[in-house]
Amino acid sequence: METDTSIYVNNIQIKNVESYIYPGQRYSTRDKNQDKEIQRKITAGWTAFDKHRDIFKGNIGSCLKRQIYNSCVLPTMTYGVETWALTTQAKNQLTSAQKR
């Protein structure tokens, strides 16, 4: 049962939201589907990849590129995912995005 009771802290009303991101993971009070969060993580991974595009296209060794990928790109896609009960489809989406 939903209530519209306002919550105040130090006489400041706290905003009521249906979803929020904390730390690095989207939480929702209504939507229990993982699809939006998986898509958000894939987008975050591509954004991180794009920020390092010069490194990945540069003339440095593949070992260093792999280290940068593993430390800067991969965590944006996988942070918190290991605690989820993933469906096969969700697992395939994340794996496919990582391989691309």
N, C-alpha and C positions, 0 to 999 in steps of 0.2 A: 504494500500500500504506500503510495507516494504522499508526501506531505510537503507543503511549501513553507515550512518553518524556517525563519531566517536565523542565521548563526552570526553572532557578533563576537569579535575579539578586540578588546580595548576600544569599544564603541565604534568599531569599523565593521561593516557588514561583509561577510565572506561571500564571494561570488559562487553561485551554484553552477557547476559545469557537468556535462554528460561524459566528457572524456578529457584526459590530460596526459602529458608525457612526463614521466619521472622514472628514474634517471635512464634515459634512452629507450624507454618502452612505453607504448601507449596503453593506458588503462581506460576502460569505459564502464559506466554504470549501467548501460543499456545493451550495448552490442557485445555479445559474447563470441562473435565470429572472429577467427584469426586472420581472415583474408586481408582486411585493411591494414593490420599490423605487419603482416608479411610483405605486402606491397610497399608500405612505408619503409621497412628495413631494406628492401631491394633498392628503392630510390635513394636511400641514404648511402648505400654501398656504391652506387654509380656516381653519386655526388662526390664522395671521398675519392673514388678512382679518378674522376675528372680533375680534381684539385691537384693530383699528382701526375697528371698526364705527361708533363715534360720529362719527368723521371722515367716513366714507363716507356716512352718513345726515345729516350736518350741513349747514348752510347756507353752505358754502364753495364756491368755484369748482371746476368740473370739472377745470380745469388742475391745481390743487393736488391734487385727489383722484387724478388720473392719475399725478402725480409720486410720491405716497405709495404707490400701488399698484405702480408700476414699481420703487421702491426698497425696499419692505418686504415685499410679497407675492410678486411674480413671482420674485425670486431663490430663495425657498424651494422653488418648484416646478421651477426650471430649472437650479439649480447643478449643474454636472457633466454635465448631460444632453447638452450639445453634443459631448461626447467619446464618446457611446454610438453603437452601430450599432442604431438604432431600427427596429423593425418598423412597418409602416403602422398596425397596431392600437394600438401603444404611442404613436405620434405623435398619433394621433387622440384618445386618452384625455387626453393632456396638453393638447392644443389645446382640447378641449372643456371641460376644467376651467378653463383660463385665460379662456375666453369667458364662462363662467357667472359 
